[in-house]
Amino acid sequence: LREQTKRRLMNEILFLLTLLMFKHTVVDFYIQRSFMFADKHIYGGKGGLTHAGMHGIGTAIVLFSFFSPAAVLLVACLDSIVHYHVDYAKSKIQLAKNYTINDTKYWILFGTDQFLHFVTYIVILVMLYDAA
């Protein structure tokens, strides 16, 4: 690829990654409601499923203008599934260990959860650009 094309591609990838992280912040912190995190430790709980579904919808909204609808639907579903299971695992560990916001291990667990979500967005973009 020419240097200018490489720069444009890198800028597009970083732009999409930034949008996905913004979407993540909005869904995880601005619009998540108490019923959504109250039952994340229960596999199949309505709140956790609703929250994960909102992530998938947000991912689809971010990506629809850039990739084919089929590819976007696939990765949006992947995002929902991965997000659900990461949150479920975090909630199970937090509950089993009785971690609270006053515990250092709570913040380690929380940070690991957020890191895994961001890695998911990188994997999604790699999948989409490899398929394009």
Accessible surface in RSA format (square Angstrom, percent):
REM  Atomic radii and reference values for relative SASA: ProtOr
REM  Chains: A
REM  Algorithm: Lee & Richards
REM  Probe-radius: 1.40
REM  Slices: 20
REM RES _ NUM      All-atoms   Total-Side   Main-Chain    Non-polar    All polar
REM                ABS   REL    ABS   REL    ABS   REL    ABS   REL    ABS   REL
RES LEU A   1   145.61  81.1  82.75  59.2  62.86 158.0  92.92  65.3  52.69 141.8
RES ARG A   2   168.25  70.6 157.67  80.4  10.57  25.2  78.34 107.1  89.91  54.5
RES GLU A   3   111.41  64.0 104.41  79.0   6.99  16.7  48.62  94.0  62.79  51.3
RES GLN A   4    81.29  45.5  79.37  58.0   1.91   4.6  17.79  37.9  63.49  48.2
RES THR A   5    48.86  34.8  48.39  49.1   0.48   1.1  36.39  48.9  12.48  18.9
RES LYS A   6    99.38  48.5  94.50  58.0   4.88  11.6  46.45  41.8  52.93  56.4
RES ARG A   7   135.29  56.8 132.77  67.7   2.52   6.0  62.93  86.0  72.36  43.9
RES ARG A   8   148.78  62.5 142.59  72.7   6.19  14.7  63.15  86.3  85.62  51.9
RES LEU A   9    67.05  37.3  62.77  44.9   4.27  10.7  66.60  46.8   0.45   1.2
RES MET A  10   106.42  55.1 105.62  69.9   0.80   1.9  95.00  80.8  11.42  15.1
RES ASN A  11    94.94  65.5  89.39  86.4   5.55  13.4  25.45  61.2  69.49  67.2
RES GLU A  12    64.83  37.2  58.85  44.5   5.98  14.2  14.48  28.0  50.35  41.1
RES ILE A  13    45.18  25.7  45.18  33.7   0.00   0.0  45.18  32.5   0.00   0.0
RES LEU A  14    92.12  51.3  91.40  65.4   0.72   1.8  91.75  64.4   0.37   1.0
RES PHE A  15   106.56  53.3 100.60  62.3   5.96  15.5 105.77  64.1   0.79   2.3
RES LEU A  16     0.00   0.0   0.00   0.0   0.00   0.0   0.00   0.0   0.00   0.0
RES LEU A  17    31.66  17.6  31.66  22.7   0.00   0.0  31.66  22.2   0.00   0.0
RES THR A  18    79.13  56.3  78.53  79.6   0.59   1.4  56.73  76.2  22.39  33.9
RES LEU A  19    54.89  30.6  54.16  38.7   0.73   1.8  54.16  38.0   0.73   2.0
RES LEU A  20     0.00   0.0   0.00   0.0   0.00   0.0   0.00   0.0   0.00   0.0
RES MET A  21    70.14  36.3  69.69  46.1   0.44   1.1  54.39  46.2  15.74  20.9
RES PHE A  22   124.62  62.3 119.04  73.7   5.58  14.5 123.70  75.0   0.92   2.6
RES LYS A  23    13.66   6.7   9.90   6.1   3.76   9.0  13.66  12.3   0.00   0.0
RES HIS A  24     0.64   0.4   0.64   0.4   0.00   0.0   0.64   0.7   0.00   0.0
RES THR A  25    45.60  32.4  45.60  46.2   0.00   0.0  26.38  35.4  19.22  29.1
RES VAL A  26    34.44  22.7  34.44  31.2   0.00   0.0  34.44  29.9   0.00   0.0
RES VAL A  27     7.73   5.1   7.73   7.0   0.00   0.0   7.73   6.7   0.00   0.0
RES ASP A  28    13.31   9.3   8.39   8.4   4.92  11.6   1.40   3.3  11.91  11.9
RES PHE A  29   104.93  52.5  75.99  47.1  28.93  75.3  78.33  47.5  26.60  76.1
RES TYR A  30   135.83  63.4 115.70  65.8  20.13  52.4  81.14  61.0  54.69  67.4
RES ILE A  31    66.62  37.9  63.53  47.3   3.08   7.4  63.53  45.7   3.08   8.4
RES GLN A  32    31.96  17.9  18.78  13.7  13.18  31.4   3.61   7.7  28.35  21.5
RES ARG A  33   130.37  54.7 128.60  65.6   1.77   4.2  50.82  69.5  79.55  48.2
RES SER A  34    76.64  64.8  71.40  95.3   5.24  12.1  36.72  78.2  39.92  55.9
RES PHE A  35    93.83  46.9  85.14  52.7   8.69  22.6  90.52  54.9   3.31   9.5
RES MET A  36    10.84   5.6  10.84   7.2   0.00   0.0  10.84   9.2   0.00   0.0
RES PHE A  37   119.11  59.6 105.27  65.2  13.84  36.0 105.27  63.8  13.84  39.6
RES ALA A  38    64.70  59.5  42.30  65.3  22.40  51.0  50.16  70.6  14.55  38.5
RES ASP A  39    28.87  20.2  28.87  28.7   0.00   0.0  13.86  32.6  15.01  15.0
RES LYS A  40    11.11   5.4  10.08   6.2   1.03   2.5   4.34   3.9   6.76   7.2
RES HIS A  41    51.71  28.3  49.31  34.3   2.40   6.1  25.55  26.3  26.17  30.4
RES ILE A  42    92.99  52.9  89.27  66.5   3.72   9.0  92.71  66.8   0.28   0.8
RES TYR A  43   134.26  62.7 110.15  62.7  24.12  62.8  84.77  63.7  49.50  61.0
RES GLY A  44    40.50  49.9   0.00   N/A  40.50  49.9  21.57  59.2  18.93  42.4
RES GLY A  45     8.55  10.5   0.00   N/A   8.55  10.5   8.44  23.2   0.11   0.2
RES LYS A  46   151.75  74.0 143.37  88.0   8.37  19.9  91.69  82.5  60.06  64.0
RES GLY A  47     0.66   0.8   0.00   N/A   0.66   0.8   0.00   0.0   0.66   1.5
RES GLY A  48     3.40   4.2   0.00   N/A   3.40   4.2   2.06   5.7   1.34   3.0
RES LEU A  49    91.32  50.9  83.48  59.7   7.85  19.7  83.79  58.8   7.53  20.3
RES THR A  50    48.15  34.2  37.25  37.8  10.90  26.0  35.32  47.4  12.83  19.4
RES HIS A  51     0.77   0.4   0.77   0.5   0.00   0.0   0.76   0.8   0.01   0.0
RES ALA A  52     3.21   2.9   3.21   4.9   0.00   0.0   3.21   4.5   0.00   0.0
RES GLY A  53    27.86  34.4   0.00   N/A  27.86  34.4  26.20  71.9   1.65   3.7
RES MET A  54    45.68  23.7  41.75  27.6   3.93   9.4  37.93  32.2   7.75  10.3
RES HIS A  55     0.00   0.0   0.00   0.0   0.00   0.0   0.00   0.0   0.00   0.0
RES GLY A  56     4.31   5.3   0.00   N/A   4.31   5.3   4.24  11.6   0.07   0.1
RES ILE A  57   113.06  64.3 109.49  81.6   3.57   8.6 112.19  80.8   0.87   2.4
RES GLY A  58     9.82  12.1   0.00   N/A   9.82  12.1   9.40  25.8   0.42   0.9
RES THR A  59     0.00   0.0   0.00   0.0   0.00   0.0   0.00   0.0   0.00   0.0
RES ALA A  60    10.25   9.4  10.25  15.8   0.00   0.0  10.25  14.4   0.00   0.0
RES ILE A  61   125.76  71.6 109.74  81.8  16.02  38.6 112.43  81.0  13.33  36.2
RES VAL A  62    22.30  14.7  13.65  12.4   8.65  20.9  18.68  16.2   3.63   9.8
RES LEU A  63     0.00   0.0   0.00   0.0   0.00   0.0   0.00   0.0   0.00   0.0
RES PHE A  64    87.79  43.9  72.95  45.2  14.84  38.6  73.09  44.3  14.70  42.1
RES SER A  65   105.34  89.0  63.60  84.9  41.74  96.2  36.85  78.5  68.49  96.0
RES PHE A  66    78.04  39.0  47.28  29.3  30.77  80.1  52.95  32.1  25.09  71.8
RES PHE A  67    27.61  13.8  11.69   7.2  15.92  41.4  21.33  12.9   6.28  18.0
RES SER A  68    62.68  53.0  48.68  65.0  13.99  32.2  46.24  98.5  16.44  23.0
RES PRO A  69    87.70  63.9  87.70  79.9   0.00   0.0  87.70  72.4   0.00   0.0
RES ALA A  70    76.68  70.5  63.96  98.7  12.72  28.9  69.62  98.0   7.07  18.7
RES ALA A  71    27.14  25.0  21.29  32.8   5.85  13.3  26.48  37.3   0.66   1.7
RES VAL A  72     0.00   0.0   0.00   0.0   0.00   0.0   0.00   0.0   0.00   0.0
RES LEU A  73    99.39  55.4  98.91  70.8   0.49   1.2  99.30  69.7   0.09   0.3
RES LEU A  74   116.00  64.6 110.14  78.8   5.86  14.7 115.03  80.8   0.97   2.6
RES VAL A  75     2.17   1.4   2.17   2.0   0.00   0.0   2.17   1.9   0.00   0.0
RES ALA A  76     7.52   6.9   7.13  11.0   0.39   0.9   7.43  10.5   0.09   0.2
RES CYS A  77    75.33  57.0  71.34  79.6   3.99   9.4  19.62  49.7  55.71  60.1
RES LEU A  78    55.39  30.8  52.94  37.9   2.46   6.2  54.72  38.4   0.67   1.8
RES ASP A  79     1.74   1.2   1.74   1.7   0.00   0.0   0.00   0.0   1.74   1.7
RES SER A  80    22.54  19.0  21.92  29.2   0.62   1.4  17.16  36.5   5.38   7.5
RES ILE A  81   101.30  57.6  98.51  73.4   2.79   6.7 101.30  72.9   0.00   0.0
RES VAL A  82    45.54  30.0  42.59  38.6   2.95   7.1  45.51  39.5   0.03   0.1
RES HIS A  83     1.05   0.6   0.53   0.4   0.52   1.3   0.89   0.9   0.16   0.2
RES TYR A  84    13.64   6.4  12.30   7.0   1.34   3.5  13.08   9.8   0.56   0.7
RES HIS A  85    76.44  41.8  72.97  50.7   3.47   8.9  64.07  66.0  12.37  14.4
RES VAL A  86    23.04  15.2  17.97  16.3   5.07  12.2  21.69  18.8   1.35   3.7
RES ASP A  87     5.62   3.9   5.62   5.6   0.00   0.0   3.31   7.8   2.31   2.3
RES TYR A  88    50.54  23.6  49.92  28.4   0.61   1.6  27.93  21.0  22.61  27.9
RES ALA A  89    47.71  43.9  43.86  67.7   3.85   8.8  47.70  67.2   0.01   0.0
RES LYS A  90    34.93  17.0  32.80  20.1   2.13   5.1   8.68   7.8  26.25  28.0
RES SER A  91    16.45  13.9  13.11  17.5   3.34   7.7   8.23  17.5   8.22  11.5
RES LYS A  92    92.39  45.1  89.28  54.8   3.11   7.4  43.30  39.0  49.09  52.3
RES ILE A  93    77.08  43.9  74.44  55.5   2.64   6.4  77.07  55.5   0.01   0.0
RES GLN A  94    52.55  29.4  51.75  37.8   0.80   1.9   6.72  14.3  45.83  34.8
RES LEU A  95   101.57  56.6  92.40  66.1   9.17  23.1  95.36  67.0   6.21  16.7
RES ALA A  96    82.29  75.7  44.02  67.9  38.27  87.1  56.50  79.6  25.79  68.3
RES LYS A  97   126.65  61.8 104.33  64.0  22.32  53.1  52.59  47.3  74.06  78.9
RES ASN A  98   116.62  80.4 101.79  98.4  14.83  35.7  30.04  72.3  86.58  83.7
RES TYR A  99    39.92  18.6  32.22  18.3   7.70  20.0  18.09  13.6  21.83  26.9
RES THR A 100    69.50  49.4  64.94  65.8   4.56  10.9  64.93  87.2   4.57   6.9
RES ILE A 101   111.42  63.4 101.89  75.9   9.53  23.0 101.89  73.4   9.53  25.9
RES ASN A 102   134.84  93.0  99.34  96.0  35.51  85.5  31.14  74.9 103.70 100.2
RES ASP A 103    52.73  36.9  49.19  49.0   3.54   8.4  12.02  28.3  40.71  40.6
RES THR A 104   103.34  73.5  93.07  94.4  10.27  24.5  59.95  80.5  43.39  65.6
RES LYS A 105   124.83  60.9 122.59  75.2   2.24   5.3  67.25  60.5  57.57  61.3
RES TYR A 106    34.80  16.2  34.34  19.5   0.46   1.2   5.51   4.1  29.28  36.1
RES TRP A 107   129.13  51.8 121.33  58.7   7.79  18.3 113.41  60.5  15.72  25.5
RES ILE A 108   107.19  61.0  99.24  73.9   7.95  19.2 105.95  76.3   1.25   3.4
RES LEU A 109    24.41  13.6  22.31  16.0   2.10   5.3  24.21  17.0   0.20   0.5
RES PHE A 110    51.50  25.8  51.04  31.6   0.47   1.2  51.17  31.0   0.33   0.9
RES GLY A 111    35.21  43.4   0.00   N/A  35.21  43.4  30.11  82.6   5.10  11.4
RES THR A 112    65.27  46.4  60.03  60.9   5.23  12.5  45.48  61.1  19.79  29.9
RES ASP A 113     3.82   2.7   1.35   1.3   2.47   5.8   2.57   6.1   1.25   1.2
RES GLN A 114    21.81  12.2  21.81  15.9   0.00   0.0  17.46  37.2   4.35   3.3
RES PHE A 115   128.07  64.1 124.11  76.9   3.96  10.3 127.33  77.2   0.74   2.1
RES LEU A 116    76.42  42.6  74.50  53.3   1.92   4.8  74.50  52.3   1.92   5.2
RES HIS A 117     1.84   1.0   1.33   0.9   0.51   1.3   0.81   0.8   1.04   1.2
RES PHE A 118    61.37  30.7  61.32  38.0   0.05   0.1  61.32  37.2   0.05   0.1
RES VAL A 119    50.68  33.4  50.67  45.9   0.01   0.0  50.67  44.0   0.01   0.0
RES THR A 120    12.83   9.1   9.18   9.3   3.65   8.7   8.17  11.0   4.66   7.0
RES TYR A 121     0.54   0.3   0.54   0.3   0.00   0.0   0.41   0.3   0.13   0.2
RES ILE A 122    84.31  48.0  83.49  62.2   0.82   2.0  84.20  60.6   0.10   0.3
RES VAL A 123    70.11  46.1  69.18  62.6   0.93   2.2  70.11  60.9   0.00   0.0
RES ILE A 124     0.00   0.0   0.00   0.0   0.00   0.0   0.00   0.0   0.00   0.0
RES LEU A 125     5.65   3.1   5.30   3.8   0.34   0.9   5.59   3.9   0.06   0.1
RES VAL A 126    81.31  53.5  76.64  69.4   4.67  11.3  81.12  70.5   0.19   0.5
RES MET A 127    73.76  38.2  64.46  42.7   9.30  22.1  62.92  53.5  10.84  14.4
RES LEU A 128     5.88   3.3   3.53   2.5   2.35   5.9   4.04   2.8   1.84   4.9
RES TYR A 129    44.33  20.7  29.52  16.8  14.81  38.5  29.76  22.4  14.58  18.0
RES ASP A 130   117.51  82.3  85.72  85.3  31.79  75.2  27.65  65.1  89.86  89.6
RES ALA A 131    86.08  79.1  45.13  69.6  40.96  93.2  56.10  79.0  29.98  79.4
RES ALA A 132   104.31  95.9  34.85  53.8  69.47 158.0  73.62 103.7  30.70  81.3
END  Absolute sums over single chains surface
CHAIN  1 A     7966.1       6940.1       1026.1       5669.2       2296.9
END  Absolute sums over all chains
TOTAL          7966.1       6940.1       1026.1       5669.2       2296.9
